[in-house]
């Protein structure tokens, strides 16, 4: 069920836009630590993000002689503790920094160059006589300043394994800002005080990021670098040193585009307050839920958080990140029972720490019932995009553009899974059709933002009736097929003649169209949209394909009167979406030039095309084979 993020049916807000990569030079080649391992590690950490383009020098005394080459970089990362570079390398380095070259100082780089006052002032806190550390051990790092770009959305680090430097010497009265610290515990050989873990300052126009984290001794453990929290600190610190900011999505968070407003979306969190939320008693939430830099943060014990509104069918999109080791979740259609708060749960936790849990309890799973079929585990300190869809008994979970759970909660398969879960004694589990949304307080630090929802109620206000009276008034047939209506179902029968269509009298521009389709024969068919009559008789326009043949291109977009616009030749996931001998849920959305089709929740087409701006809806029974096709419960929501 894994789907590439590029074809996510409802695209979530991107965390960053395409930009020129940040050019970073890692300076290495000598260190009392294992630089032959740490330098490639730091390269991997930065290169794992598309934000960075990395080059490494192991001969800085020679490399830094070329000032113009040095100025071509946005930042230098220092993994060096060795001999002085000499001239003109040292002067070039200082000139470039004071002119705006960013610097990341990592771990033992603060040991370097005793007596070089300009370097000592730049680093500001150096390992000199009297400095030390206790035993290598896991410790927490607390963020002290959330106004700084590096730390504004950075959770506190939890149990980071490392050396904890203490009594770093403040050099030459340099000015600095300490934005994160860690308690140096006497039980581990520490000082019984908080020590600086992230320090920032300016050296002329150059931004300096300094962390003493990242100890790897020759022949020792690599745990400090292998901790994902350390990697995120290095990425954020280096990005800030290079650019003065950290792209973490905050600038676009908690907003609705004009298109989203037009199509019925609303914000659940405004980025400024807890308006619309309450605790389990219907009272104002506790202080443990904080609004921080446009994010909703579960910081300390606070109790569960509920929306004041109950929702039935909806599409919910949100972004989240977890601190290391955190465990939480988002529940929906929640019911208060004597045994607690019950409802389906989108699990949220640090998979990398909880890797020994059953897979059905890891992130994005329908907790303890259905495993999320995702491509990568969810780790700490990274923002992820999530989506929950409920339509009657149908539930979907999405993570980072992948559909990872698709379930019918009334089906035998789901009930069998429930009986093998913690909810085996709750026969009504997941059967409630309405309830609030709940953010779980499970003891860990979790952040949310960009929480937006489109409810069935908001869509209902935009619904256009496709049926008038008891028959097919408002629809016009073309061709030889026989068309009938039974309740909410349109039936088309063809005896092997030419193509036949049944089209609406009205035309539509921007809309969402939904219908369930059942094909009794492996005959080709389709759903026309933004279509018209060419020469007054031939139907032309976009078509969402219904193709139950062995080719299986159902859900691709064909241009009637022309050719394929987006076929499914190279999309095996989409080809598997249509199910024979079953009702298939078609969903077509047109917004400007953006066309999207899904079948049974699986995206099958997503493209931009401006050939047809508006037109009618038409149901097609194709030529060549006898057969019957059923379209049940067709609905259209018009976005004006």
C-alpha positions in Angstrom: 0.0 0.0 0.0 3.0 2.3 0.0 2.6 5.3 -2.3 5.1 7.9 -3.3 4.7 11.3 -1.7 4.5 12.9 -5.2 1.0 11.6 -5.8 -0.5 12.4 -2.4 -4.2 13.0 -3.2 -4.5 16.1 -1.0 -1.1 17.8 -1.0 -0.1 18.9 2.5 1.8 22.1 3.1 5.5 21.7 2.1 8.0 22.4 4.9 10.4 24.1 2.6 10.5 25.4 -0.9 13.1 24.7 -3.6 16.2 26.7 -2.9 19.9 26.8 -3.8 21.7 24.3 -1.5 23.8 25.7 1.4 27.4 25.1 0.5 29.3 23.8 3.6 33.0 23.2 3.9 34.0 20.7 6.7 37.4 21.4 8.0 39.1 18.3 9.4 42.4 16.3 9.2 43.6 16.4 12.8 41.9 15.9 16.2 42.5 14.1 19.4 39.1 12.5 18.7 38.3 10.0 16.0 38.1 12.5 13.1 38.4 9.8 10.5 35.0 8.6 11.6 33.3 11.8 12.8 34.0 13.8 9.6 32.3 11.3 7.3 29.5 11.2 9.9 29.0 15.0 9.9 29.1 14.8 6.1 26.3 12.2 6.1 24.2 14.2 8.6 24.3 17.3 6.4 24.0 15.5 3.1 21.0 13.6 4.3 19.1 16.9 3.9 18.6 18.5 0.5 19.5 21.8 2.1 23.2 21.2 2.1 26.0 20.6 -0.5 29.1 19.4 1.4 32.8 19.5 0.6 35.6 18.3 3.0 39.2 19.3 3.4 41.8 17.4 5.4 44.4 20.0 4.6 43.1 23.3 5.8 46.5 25.0 5.9 46.7 24.6 2.1 42.9 24.8 1.3 42.3 28.1 3.1 45.1 29.9 1.2 42.6 30.6 -1.5 40.3 33.3 -0.1 38.0 33.4 -3.2 37.4 29.7 -2.9 36.7 30.1 0.8 34.2 32.8 0.1 32.3 30.5 -2.2 30.9 28.7 0.8 28.1 29.7 3.1 29.4 28.0 6.2 32.4 26.2 7.6 31.9 23.3 10.0 35.0 22.8 12.2 35.8 19.2 13.2 39.4 20.1 13.8 41.8 20.1 16.8 45.3 20.1 15.5 48.3 22.3 14.5 47.9 26.0 13.6 47.2 26.6 9.9 49.6 29.5 9.5 49.4 32.4 7.1 47.7 33.3 4.9 45.1 30.6 5.8 44.4 32.0 9.3 43.9 35.6 8.1 41.8 34.4 5.2 39.6 32.4 7.6 39.0 35.4 9.9 38.4 37.7 7.0 35.8 35.4 5.5 34.0 34.9 8.8 33.9 38.6 9.6 32.6 39.2 6.1 29.6 36.8 6.7 30.9 33.2 6.4 29.0 31.1 9.0 30.8 28.8 11.4 29.7 25.6 13.1 32.0 24.6 16.0 31.5 21.0 17.0 32.8 19.2 20.1 36.6 19.2 20.3 37.0 22.1 17.9 36.6 24.2 21.0 39.8 22.6 22.2 41.8 23.9 19.3 44.5 26.7 19.0 45.3 27.8 22.6 46.7 31.3 22.5 45.1 32.3 19.1 43.0 34.9 20.7 40.9 35.7 17.6 39.9 32.1 17.3 39.2 31.8 21.1 37.0 34.9 21.0 35.1 33.5 18.0 34.4 30.2 19.7 33.8 32.0 22.9 33.7 28.9 25.2 36.9 26.8 25.0 38.4 23.7 26.6 41.2 25.1 28.6 42.9 24.4 32.0 40.2 23.5 34.5 37.7 22.2 31.9 36.6 18.6 32.1 33.7 16.2 31.8 32.1 13.3 33.8 31.4 9.9 32.6 29.9 9.3 29.1 26.2 9.0 29.9 22.7 9.9 28.6 21.5 13.3 29.6 18.7 15.8 28.7 19.3 19.1 27.0 16.8 21.8 27.8 16.0 24.7 25.4 16.4 28.0 27.2 15.5 30.4 24.4 12.7 29.6 22.0 12.9 32.9 20.2 16.0 31.8 18.3 15.6 30.2 14.9 17.6 27.1 15.9 15.5 26.3 18.8 12.1 27.9 18.2 10.5 24.5 17.3 13.2 22.2 18.7 12.0 19.9 21.4 14.2 19.4 24.5 16.7 16.6 23.9 16.0 13.5 25.9 18.6 11.0 27.1 21.2 12.1 24.6 24.3 9.8 25.0 27.5 11.9 25.1 30.2 13.5 27.1 28.9 16.5 29.0 31.7 19.2 29.0 31.8 21.3 32.1 33.6 24.5 33.0 34.3 25.5 29.5 36.3 28.8 29.7 34.5 32.0 28.7 37.2 33.6 26.5 38.2 37.3 26.3 34.8 38.6 27.5 33.2 37.6 24.2 29.5 38.3 23.9 27.2 35.3 23.4 23.7 33.9 23.8 23.2 30.5 25.5 20.1 28.9 24.0 20.4 25.4 25.4 22.0 23.8 28.4 22.3 20.5 30.3 22.5 19.6 34.0 26.0 18.3 34.9 25.0 15.7 37.5 27.5 15.1 40.4 26.4 11.4 40.3 28.2 11.1 36.9 31.2 13.2 37.8 29.6 16.6 37.0 29.5 20.0 38.6 26.0 20.2 39.9 25.2 23.1 37.6 23.8 23.7 34.1 26.4 23.8 31.4 26.1 25.4 27.9 25.2 23.0 25.1 24.3 25.4 22.3 25.9 28.9 22.2 25.4 31.4 19.4 27.1 34.7 18.7 28.3 37.1 16.0 31.8 37.5 14.8 31.6 40.6 12.6 29.0 39.7 10.0 29.6 35.9 10.6 27.2 33.8 12.6 28.8 31.4 15.0 27.0 28.2 16.2 28.8 26.2 18.9 27.9 22.9 20.5 30.2 20.8 22.7 28.1 17.7 21.8 29.3 15.0 19.6 32.0 13.0 21.4 33.5 10.0 19.5 36.8 8.7 20.8 39.1 6.4 18.8 37.8 2.9 19.3 34.9 4.2 21.4 31.1 4.3 20.9 29.5 6.2 18.1 26.3 6.7 20.1 26.5 10.5 20.3 26.5 10.9 16.5 24.0 8.1 15.9 21.4 9.9 18.0 19.0 11.6 15.7 18.7 14.4 18.1 22.3 15.3 17.6 21.9 15.2 13.9 19.0 17.7 14.0 21.0 20.1 16.2 23.9 20.0 13.7 21.6 20.6 10.7 19.7 23.4 12.4 22.8 25.1 13.8 24.7 24.9 10.5 21.7 26.2 8.5 21.4 29.2 10.8 25.1 29.9 10.7 24.9 29.9 6.9 21.6 31.8 6.4 20.5 33.4 9.6 17.3 31.3 9.7 16.1 27.7 9.9 13.4 26.6 7.4 11.1 24.6 9.6 7.7 25.4 8.2 6.7 28.0 10.8 6.3 30.8 8.3 3.5 29.0 6.4 1.9 27.2 9.4 -1.7 27.7 10.6 -2.9 29.4 7.5 -5.5 28.6 4.9 -5.1 29.4 1.2 -8.0 31.0 -0.6 -8.6 27.7 -2.4 -8.7 25.9 1.0 -11.2 28.4 2.3 -13.3 28.1 -0.9 -13.3 24.3 -0.6 -14.5 24.1 3.0 -11.4 23.8 5.1 -11.1 25.3 8.6 -8.3 25.7 11.1 -8.5 23.6 14.3 -5.6 25.6 15.8 -5.0 29.2 15.0 -1.3 29.2 16.1 -2.1 31.8 18.8 -4.4 30.3 21.4 -6.2 27.2 22.5 -9.6 28.5 21.3 -11.8 25.7 20.4 -10.1 23.2 22.7 -11.0 21.9 26.2 -10.0 19.3 28.7 -11.9 16.2 29.6 -14.1 18.1 32.0 -15.1 20.7 29.4 -12.8 23.3 31.1 -9.9 25.4 29.8 -6.9 23.2 29.1 -4.1 23.0 31.7 -0.8 24.9 31.5 1.0 21.9 30.2 -0.4 22.6 26.8 1.5 25.6 25.4 1.3 27.7 22.3 4.9 28.2 21.3 6.0 30.0 18.1 2.8 29.0 16.3 2.9 25.5 17.5 0.8 23.5 20.0 3.2 21.9 22.4 2.5 19.3 25.0 5.3 20.3 27.4 4.4 18.9 30.8 1.6 16.9 32.4 -1.6 18.5 31.1 -4.3 15.9 30.5 -5.9 15.0 27.2 -7.0 17.9 24.9 -10.4 17.7 23.1 -12.0 19.8 20.4 -15.2 21.4 21.6 -16.9 20.4 18.4 -17.9 16.8 17.5 -17.2 15.6 13.9 -18.7 12.9 11.9 -17.1 12.4 8.4 -14.0 14.6 7.8 -10.6 15.0 6.3 -8.0 16.1 8.9 -4.5 17.3 8.0 -1.9 18.2 10.6 1.9 18.3 11.1 3.6 16.9 14.2 7.0 16.2 15.7 7.9 14.2 18.8 10.8 14.5 21.2 13.0 11.5 21.6 11.2 8.6 23.3 7.8 10.3 23.2 4.6 8.4 22.9 1.3 10.0 22.1 -1.6 9.9 19.7 -4.5 11.6 18.0 -7.9 10.0 18.6 -11.1 10.8 16.7 -14.8 10.1 17.0 -14.0 9.8 20.7 -16.4 8.4 23.2 -16.2 8.8 27.0 -16.9 5.4 28.6 -16.6 3.9 32.1 -13.3 2.3 31.0 -11.8 5.5 29.6 -11.7 7.5 26.4 -12.3 5.2 23.5 -11.9 5.9 19.8 -9.7 5.0 16.8 -6.2 6.5 17.3 -3.6 7.7 14.8 -0.5 6.6 16.8 2.2 9.2 17.3 5.5 8.2 18.8 9.3 7.9 18.4 9.5 4.6 16.4 13.2 4.6 16.7 13.1 4.3 20.5 10.0 2.1 20.6 11.2 -0.3 17.9 10.4 -3.4 20.0 6.7 -2.6 20.2 4.4 -4.6 18.0 4.2 -2.9 14.6 0.5 -2.1 15.0 1.5 0.2 17.9 4.0 2.3 15.9 3.4 5.7 14.4 0.5 6.3 11.9 -1.0 2.9 12.8 -4.6 2.6 13.8 -3.4 1.9 17.3 -3.1 -1.8 18.2 -5.5 -2.8 15.4 -4.0 -2.1 12.0 -0.3 -1.6 11.2 0.7 1.4 9.2 2.3 0.2 6.0 4.9 3.0 5.9 8.3 3.1 4.2 10.4 4.6 7.0 10.1 4.8 10.8 9.2 8.0 12.5 12.1 9.5 14.4 12.3 12.5 16.8 12.8 16.2 16.1 11.5 16.1 12.5 8.2 17.5 11.3 5.9 15.0 9.6 2.7 15.5 7.7 -0.3 13.4 8.6 -3.8 13.0 7.3 -6.9 11.2 8.7 -10.0 10.6 6.6 -13.3 9.2 7.8 -16.3 8.4 5.6 -18.9 6.4 7.3 -17.2 3.1 8.2 -14.2 3.9 6.0 -11.0 5.2 7.7 -7.7 6.2 6.2 -4.4 7.2 7.8 -1.7 9.0 5.8 1.9 9.9 6.7 4.2 12.0 4.6 2.2 11.5 1.5 1.7 7.7 1.9 -1.6 6.0 2.4 -0.7 3.6 5.2 -4.0 2.5 6.7 -7.3 1.9 4.8 -9.9 0.1 6.7 -13.6 -0.7 6.8 -14.4 -0.7 10.5 -17.6 -2.7 9.9 -15.9 -5.5 8.0 -14.9 -8.9 9.2 -11.2 -8.3 8.7 -11.3 -5.2 11.0 -13.4 -7.0 13.6 -10.9 -9.9 13.7 -8.1 -7.5 14.2 -10.0 -5.8 17.0 -10.5 -9.1 18.8 -6.7 -9.5 18.7 -6.1 -6.1 20.2 -6.6 -4.2 23.5 -10.1 -3.5 22.4 -11.3 -7.0 22.2 -13.9 -6.4 25.0 -15.2 -3.2 23.3 -17.6 -4.4 20.7 -18.5 -0.9 19.7 -14.9 0.2 19.2 -14.6 2.6 16.2 -18.3 2.3 15.4 -19.3 5.7 16.7 -20.1 8.0 13.8 -19.4 11.3 15.6 -17.2 12.6 18.4 -14.5 15.1 19.2 -10.9 14.9 18.2 -8.5 14.3 21.0 -4.7 15.0 21.4 -3.4 12.5 23.9 -1.2 13.4 26.9 0.9 10.2 27.3 3.8 11.8 29.1 6.1 12.8 26.2 6.8 16.1 24.5 4.8 16.4 21.2 4.3 19.4 18.9 1.5 20.1 16.5 0.8 22.8 13.9 -1.2 23.4 10.7 -4.2 21.5 11.9 -7.0 21.9 9.4 -10.2 20.0 8.8 -12.8 19.7 6.2 -16.0 18.2 7.6 -18.9 16.6 6.0 -21.0 19.4 7.3 -18.9 22.1 5.5 -19.0 20.1 2.3 -22.8 19.6 2.6 -23.2 23.3 2.3 -21.6 23.2 -1.1 -23.5 20.1 -2.4 -25.3 20.4 -5.7 -28.2 18.0 -6.1 -27.7 15.8 -9.2 -31.1 14.2 -8.9 -34.4 16.0 -9.6 -37.6 14.1 -8.9 -37.6 10.3 -8.9 -36.1 9.7 -12.4 -33.3 11.1 -14.5 -34.5 14.6 -14.8 -31.6 17.0 -15.3 -29.6 14.3 -17.2 -29.4 13.9 -21.0 -28.5 10.6 -22.8 -26.6 10.1 -26.0 -26.0 6.8 -27.8 -27.8 3.4 -27.6 -27.5 2.5 -23.9 -30.6 2.1 -21.7 -30.4 4.3 -18.6 -32.5 3.8 -15.5 -32.4 5.0 -11.9 -33.1 2.9 -8.8 -33.0 5.1 -5.7 -29.6 6.6 -5.5 -28.2 4.4 -8.2 -27.9 5.1 -12.0 -27.7 2.0 -14.1 -26.4 1.9 -17.7 -26.9 -1.1 -19.9 -25.4 -1.5 -23.4 -25.9 -4.3 -25.9 -22.6 -4.0 -27.7 -23.4 -0.9 -29.7 -21.6 2.4 -29.9 -20.5 4.6 -27.0 -23.2 6.0 -24.8 -23.2 8.8 -22.3 -25.5 10.3 -19.8 -24.6 13.9 -19.0 -25.8 16.6 -16.7 -27.6 19.6 -18.1 -25.5 22.0 -16.0 -21.8 22.7 -16.3 -19.3 22.9 -13.4 -15.8 24.5 -13.0 -14.3 23.8 -9.6 -15.8 20.9 -7.7 -15.4 17.6 -5.9 -17.3 14.7 -7.5 -17.8 11.3 -5.7 -19.6 8.1 -6.8 -19.4 4.4 -6.2 -19.0 2.2 -9.3 -19.8 -1.4 -9.9 -19.0 -3.0 -13.2 -20.7 -6.3 -14.1 -18.5 -7.0 -17.1 -14.9 -6.3 -18.0 -16.0 -3.5 -20.3 -14.3 -0.2 -20.6 -16.2 2.9 -19.3 -15.5 6.2 -17.6 -16.7 9.3 -15.8 -16.5 12.4 -17.9 -15.9 15.8 -16.3 -15.4 19.3 -17.6 -16.8 17.9 -20.9 -18.8 19.3 -23.8 -20.6 18.2 -27.0 -18.4 18.7 -30.1 -20.5 19.6 -33.1 -23.5 19.1 -30.9 -23.2 15.3 -30.7 -19.8 13.9 -29.7 -18.8 14.1 -26.0 -15.3 15.5 -25.5 -13.4 16.4 -22.3 -11.6 14.8 -19.4 -12.5 11.2 -18.4 -11.6 9.3 -15.3 -11.1 5.9 -16.7 -13.1 2.8 -15.6 -11.0 -0.1 -16.9 -11.5 -3.5 -15.3 -9.6 -5.2 -18.0 -6.2 -6.8 -17.5 -4.6 -3.5 -18.4 -6.1 -2.0 -15.2 -5.8 1.7 -16.0 -8.9 2.6 -13.9 -8.5 6.1 -12.4 -6.1 7.4 -15.1 -7.2 10.5 -17.0 -8.1 10.2 -20.7 -9.0 13.0 -23.0 -12.1 11.9 -24.9 -11.7 13.1 -28.5 -7.9 13.0 -28.1 -5.7 10.6 -26.1 -4.3 9.7 -22.7 -3.2 12.6 -20.5 -2.1 10.5 -17.6 -2.1 6.7 -17.9 -1.1 4.1 -15.2 1.5 2.3 -17.2 4.2 3.1 -14.6 2.0 3.3 -11.5 1.4 -0.3 -10.1 -0.1 1.0 -6.9 -2.8 2.9 -8.8 -3.4 -0.1 -11.1 -4.2 -2.2 -8.0 -6.8 0.3 -6.7 -9.9 -0.8 -8.6 -11.4 -4.0 -7.2 -13.5 -6.4 -9.4 -16.9 -7.6 -8.2 -17.0 -4.8 -5.7 -18.2 -1.2 -5.2 -15.3 1.2 -6.0 -15.3 4.7 -4.6 -14.3 7.3 -7.3 -13.3 10.8 -6.2 -12.5 13.5 -8.7 -11.4 17.0 -7.7 -10.9 19.9 -10.0 -9.4 23.2 -8.8 -8.3 25.5 -11.5 -5.8 23.5 -13.7 -5.2 21.0 -10.9 -7.0 17.6 -11.5 -6.9 14.7 -9.0 -8.5 11.3 -9.1 -8.5 8.6 -6.5 -10.2 5.1 -6.2 -10.9 3.6 -2.9 -8.7 6.2 -1.2 -5.7 5.5 -3.5 -4.4 8.3 -5.7 -4.5 7.4 -9.3 -4.0 10.7 -11.1 -2.6 14.0 -10.1 -1.7 16.6 -12.7 -2.1 20.2 -14.0 -3.9 20.6 -17.3 -5.7 23.7 -18.6 -7.5 22.3 -21.7 -11.0 22.4 -20.3 -11.9 25.0 -17.6 -15.5 23.8 -17.1 -18.1 21.5 -18.5 -20.7 18.9 -17.7 -20.4 15.6 -15.8 -21.2 12.5 -17.9 -21.3 8.7 -17.2 -20.0 6.5 -20.0 -20.9 3.0 -21.2 -18.3 2.1 -23.7 -18.9 0.4 -27.1 -18.1 -3.1 -28.0 -19.3 -5.3 -25.2 -22.6 -6.1 -23.6 -22.8 -5.1 -19.9 -24.2 -3.2 -17.1 -22.5 -0.5 -15.0 -23.9 0.9 -11.7 -23.1 4.4 -10.3 -24.3 4.7 -6.7 -24.8 7.8 -4.7 -23.2 10.3 -7.1 -22.5 13.6 -5.3 -21.1 16.9 -6.4 -19.7 19.7 -4.3 -19.3 22.9 -6.2 -16.6 25.4 -5.1 -17.4 28.9 -6.1 
